[in-house]
Amino acid sequence: MSKTLSTLALMLAVVPFAAGHSWIEQMRNVDAKGNYVGQYGYPRGYVAKTDPGYNGDSMNFNLPAAQNKAFIDNTTPLCKPSQTKQTQSSDKYPRLKTPAGGFIALRYAENGHVTEPFGRTPGKPDLGGTVFVYGTTEPKSDETLATVINWTKDGKGGNGGGKLLTMNNFDDGRCYEINNTPNSKQRQKKFPSYAFGQAVEGAPSSFPQFCETNVQIPETAETGKPYTLYWVWQWNTKPGVDPGLPVGKDEWYTTCMDVDVIANGTVTKEASPKFALGQQDAQSVAVSDFAARTAKMTDIVKGEFGPIFSAKPTGGSAPSKPTAAPSASFTTVPFPSNNGTASSSTALEVPTLSGRPGHAPTGSPSGDIVTVTDTAMVTVTAPVTVTVTATPASQPAVSAHSIYNRNGAKFRGMFAA
């Protein structure tokens, strides 16, 4: 790595990142001893932070804000439009090749959800919320979030189209951004992070440390075929805590990706630099508890405050089925079918997510946030004219942070020596 790259990384480390969000940026195989091994892998449609044309929306997928809604429903899409098909964006961002039964690390930047001071995001869950990873051999381009979050570990939940593979805290106990918060400083000292090829024992940490979600590919995954993974992060706002969001708000993030299942013992030892990120870190091992991780909150229903679930939490990974709704579609704000002129008794509802600052939104029966401006102009002969103006949702800013990883070490077990 060049001096220019190190300088760039340090510049990125001090950019404000509290408004940033997260997505999977890299995938690694993990051997029986916890070493990263084999080539790097990437999600569908991947765009790196160093790629020309990258912006905050290139990989970030915030639901249901993408539909200008406050709560998810049965029309909420699962995958970002650029990730609905099983295609990679470039030869330099290949799929991860991994054996059935192998553990992998799905790596992402914490972007302030771990090391920023508490209290800046009232109503949010502890430890950055929960990440759920689902797997399927039958991916659909129009898959919905509501369908997938009903899948269970036994594969019998929901429509039975896939299964829940794991639940991890978003905070893996090691990751950080480089800042002056006590949490970041402690982790920098305990888990130093450097640019690829620039690790110096005893030197202060100079790169942010990726978080990771650890998941095991099913033993039943068929060799020679792709296996699809859905990374689903639940980071909702609880009602009655944030004065600006009295009914709460949903905030889900997803990344859709595939792995190519290969025979045991065929993963190569070293990762080729040609598939490394432009800002690649030197981390070579997974978190210490990679094979036994869990989450503080494992009931996905308890973390959802909208109307999508029709029954009480079931106390586990098998949420009740959502209420019936139209088939999935990726749309903007849903407007009423009638025109802008109506009698004064006509009720018009325009669901939309109002951005802050401003007056606190009020909840509608459907769970959407409603903002309506009525302008009445009355004459003796003319009917009342109602003008409805929907306030578009503001999109969250995404920081320009990145984190990085290094080539793998020797491996054992299912990987070749």
N, C-alpha and C positions, 0 to 999 in steps of 0.2 A: 504494500500500500504506500502511496506517495504522501509526501508532506502536505500536499494540497488537499488530499482526502481527509487527513487528520484534522486540518484546519476547518474544513467544511463540516465535519462531524461536530466539532466543538461549537461552531456557529449555530448549528441546528439544535444543539443541546440547550441553548439559552433562549430560544424562541419561545414565547408564551404558548402553552399547550393545553390549558385547562379545558378549552372547548373542543379538543380533539377527540376522536373516537378510534375504534380499533377494528382490524380485519386481519385475516391470516396473510402473512407476508412470506412465509417460507415453511417447508415441511422437511423433517429429518427422520431417518430410521434410528432407532435406539436399540443397542444390543443388550445382552443379559446383564452386563456390568454397568449399564447406563451411559455408555459412550455413543456419541453420534457417529453413524457409519453410513457409507454409501453416498450416492449423489444427492444433491439438493433437489427438492421438488416444489411445485408451485400450484396455486389454485387455478381454476378456469379464468380465462380473460385477464390474466395478471398484468398490472401496470406498476412498475417500481417507482419509488419516489424520485429516482434520478433519471427516469425516462423522459424524453421530450414530450411535451403536452400533458404531463401529469398535473392533476389538480386535486383539491380536497374531495371531490366526488368520484374520482377515478375508480376507487375500490370501496369506499365507504357506502354502506347501505343501511340506512336508518328507517326502521319500520315502527309505526305506520306513517311517519312523517313523509315518506316518499309518496303517499297517497293523500297528503294533507288531512290526516285524521288524527284524533287523539288516542284512540284505542284500536287494536287490531280487530279484524272481523274475518269472515270466511272468504273475503275477496283479497286479503292481504297476500301478496306474492311471497314466496320463500326466497328466491334467488334474484339477485341484481340482474337487470336485462342482459348485461354482458356475460352473465354466468348461467343462463338457462340451458345452454347446450354444452355437451361434453367436448369442448374444444379449448386448446391452449392458445394464448395470444401470440406466442413466438417460440421458435425452436430453442431460444436461450432460457425459456421458462418451462421446462418439461414437467410432466407428471412425475410424482414420486413412484419409484418401483420398490415394492415391499412384499415380503412373504406373508402368507396367511398365518395368523397367530402372532405376528410381530407387533411390537409397540412402536408407535411413531409420536413425534412431537410436532404440534401445530403451533407455530411461533408468531407472535404479534407484539406490537408496541403497546405499552400500557397508557401512554398519552395522558398521564396525570390522574388516571382513575385509581392509582395505587398510592403514589407519593404526594399528591396534592393534599393540603391540610383538610381535615374533616370540617364539615359545616358549610363548605362552598356549594355542595349539592344536596340540600335538605331532602329527606324522604327517600334517598337512595339506599340500596341494600348494602350490608357489610361485605367486606372483602371484594368489592367491585361487582357483586352479583354472581350469578351462576352461568357457566357455559355448559350447554347440553350438546352432545355430538350424536348424530343419528347416521345410520348406514342403510344402504339399499342397493340391490342389484337391478332395480327397476325404476330408474330416475325418470321424471316427467318434466318436460320443459315448462309446463304451466302449474307446477306443484305449488301448493299454498302452505303458508306457515301453520295455519290451523290444522291442516291434515297431519303434518309431520310431528307437531308437538303432542299429538295423541298416541304416537308410537311408543311402545313399551319394551322393556328388556327381553321379554319372552317372544317378541315379534307378533303378538296377538292383539295389541292395542290399536284403536282407530280402524283404519281400513286394512291393516295387516300388510301394508306395502313396504315396510322397513322396520328397523328396530332401534331402540335407544342403546347406544354403546357405552356411554360414560357421562358422568357429571363432575365437573371440576369447578373450584372457585376460580374466578377470573384472576385473582391475585395468587400466583403460584408460590409466593413466599421468597422469591429471589429477584424478581424483575424490578426495574426502576428507570426513571428518567434522571438525567444529571441535573440536580437542582440543590437548593440549600435547605430543604426540609430535613428534619431529623431522620425520617424513615429512609430517604434517599442516601443520606450520608452514611448511615449504618450499613445499608446494603452495598454501597460502593466499596466500603472497607472489607466486608465479609465476602462479597462476590464481585471482585473487580472485573471490568469488561474492557476489551481493547479492540482496535481494528485488526482485521485479518493480517497475520504476519508481523504484527507489532507488539505482541504480548511480551511484557517485561516483568519478571517476578519482582514484587515489591513496589512497582510503580503505581501511582494513583490511577484510579479508573478514569478512562478517557472516552468511553462509548456508553450509550444507554444499554441496558440489559433487557433483551427480549423476555416477555412472559411466554409461557407455553401451556397448551392443553395437551394432556397425554391420553392416548386412546389405543386400544388393542384392536387390530384387524381381526375379524372373526376367523376361527379355524376353518370354517366352512367356505370361506371365500375361494372361488374357483380360480386356479392357476391359468394364466393366459387371458384373463378377462378383467375389465375395469371394475372397481368397486367404488361406489359413490359415497362421499361423506358430506354431511351438512353440519357446519359449525354454527350454533345458535346461542347468542349471548343475550340473556334477559337482564335488563338494567332499568326496570320501571321505577316510577316515582310513586310512593305511597300517598294515598289521599290524606288530607288534613294536616300535613306537615309543612309543605311549601305554601305560604300565603297566596302566591300567584297561581297555584295549581290546586285549588281546594278539593277537586275530585280526582286528583292524581293524573298521571299520564303514562302511556306506554312508551317504552324505548327498547326496541329489540335491534340487534345487529346480526347479520348473517354473512357467511362466506360458503360458497358451494365449490366442491373440488372432487377430483377423482384420483385414485391410485391404480397403477397397473400391478396386478397380483402376479408375482413371479415365484419360481421354485425356491425352497429353502436352500441356503448356502450359495446363492448366486449374487448376493449383494457385494459389490466391490468395496475394498477397504477405504479408499480415499475419494473424497469429493473433488471433482475437477474444477479448477478456478473458472473455467469458461461458463459454468452455470451459477457462479456466485453472484450475489447482489453487487451493485455498484458501490455500495457502502456495506461491506460484509464484515461481520464481527468475528472474533476469534474463539467464541465459546465452542467447546468440544464435548461437553457432557450435558445430559438432561438433569432436571431437578432430582434430588436424591430419592424422593418417594414416587417416581414416575409410574411404577407398577401398582401402586396402591392408593392413588389419589381419590378423593371424593369432594363433596361440597358441603358447606354449612347449611344451605337451603336446597333440598333435593326435591321438594314438591313444587312442580312448575305451576300448579293451580294457585298456590298460596302467593306466588310472586306476580300474579296477574290480577289487576284491579278493574279491568273492563268487563263487559258483558259476554265475552266469548265462551266462557264455560257456563253451562246451564245448571250445574249442581255444585254441591259443596266439595272441598278438597277430599281426596280419597286417601291421603296420607302416604303417598308413594309416587312411583313413576308412572302410574296409570290414571291420568286425568280423565274426567268424564267427557263425553262427546260434546262438541260445540253445537249450538243451535243451528237449525237449517238456515241456509243463506244462498244467494245466487252463486253460480260458478265463478272461478277465479278470473280476474282481469286486472291489468295494470293501468289504472286510470288516474286522472287528476281529480279535483274537487267535484263531487257529484252534485249537479244542479237539478232542480225540479224540471219536469218535462213541460210544464205550462210556461207561457211567456211572461214578460215582466209586468203586465197589467192584470189586476185582479180586483175583486170587490174587497171592501174593508174586512169582511169576515173570513177571507181566504187565508189559510195558514200556510206559510212558506217556510221550510226548514232548509238551511244551507249548511251542512256540516263542514267545518274547516278548523284547522289548528291555528289559533291566534298566537302570534309571537309576543314575547315579553320584551321590554317593559310595557305596562298598560294595566287596564283594569283586569281584575281576576276573572277568568272565564267561568261560565256556569255550565253545569252538565245538562245534557238533553237526556230524554228517556232512553235513547239508543246507546248512550255512552259517548257520543261525539261531542266535541266542544262547538258551540254555536255562537257566531257573531253576526248580528243582523242590524242593518241601518234602514229605518223606514222613513221615507219622506212623503208626506201626504199633501196633495194639492187638490182642493175641492172647489167645484163651481156648481151652479144650480143644475146644469144639464149633464156635466161630465162625471163619469165614475171616479172613485178614488184610485189614484195611481200609487202603487207601492214599488219603490226601487230597492232592490236587494243587492248589497255589495258584499262580496266575500273577501275577507282579508287573507291573502295567501300566506302560507306557512313560511317562516324564515328558516333557512337551511343552516345547520350548525357549521361553524368554521372548523376546519380540520388542520391541526398543526403540521408543521413540516418536519416532524421527527421521524427518525428511523432507528432501527437497531439491527444488530448484525450477528453473524455466526461463523464458525470456522470449520476447517476440514475435519473429518472424522478420525477416530483412532482405531486400533485393532478391535476386533469383535470376536465373540464366541457364540456358543449356542446354535441358533438356527442360521447364523451367518457364517460364511466360509472363513477359515483362518488364513 
